[in-house]
């Protein structure tokens, strides 16, 4: 079994490099991504991420002003798709895995997006102080444990502008039901945008009044 240094959520994977290029069609976009060992879903954009991206309600995500966040961006598919679909918006992308962040930066260039800020670090820590987001989108690091995933949910409302949204995907067999309950307890609301192939896309909206 690999140790924690080889997990996709570690800061410095020790797996030998195996850079490859994959091609994907997502929301009508033809995309190319460089991937490598030590990052999440290196062989293809994983099904959960694809289901999440297809289900995203772009009009809701951009109802008000503000940047968007791809939380735990990996090599970049969520943030890059958002940046291409919403070229007038700034998209932040964060991940603790330096190897993944380096790939995401290269992939942003390959796919012709410049409206991104790709930052290395845990959770929301790399973001500019005081930044209020219009939306947070994530395929959370389930293997990192409930403590980590729930922490990302618990901190989300403080990072969102009033009326901003939090959208994530999870497998039913990996705790989607309990994650849905957690999101509802934190936001006071949650709905399923999609249920497909054992995955659920969950969406919540921050209170319209400032905390």
Secondary structure, 3 states (H helix, E strand, C coil): CCCHHHCCCCCCCCCCCCCEEEEEEECCEEEEEEECCCCCCCCCCCHHHHHHHHHCCHHHHCCCCCEEEEECCCCCHHHHHHHHHCCCCCEEEEECCHHHHHHHHHHHHHCCCCCEEEEECCCCCCCCCCCCEEEEEECCCHHHCHHHHHHHHHHHHHHEEEEEEEEEEEEHHHCHHHHHHHHHHHHCCCEEEEEECCEEEEEEECCCCCC
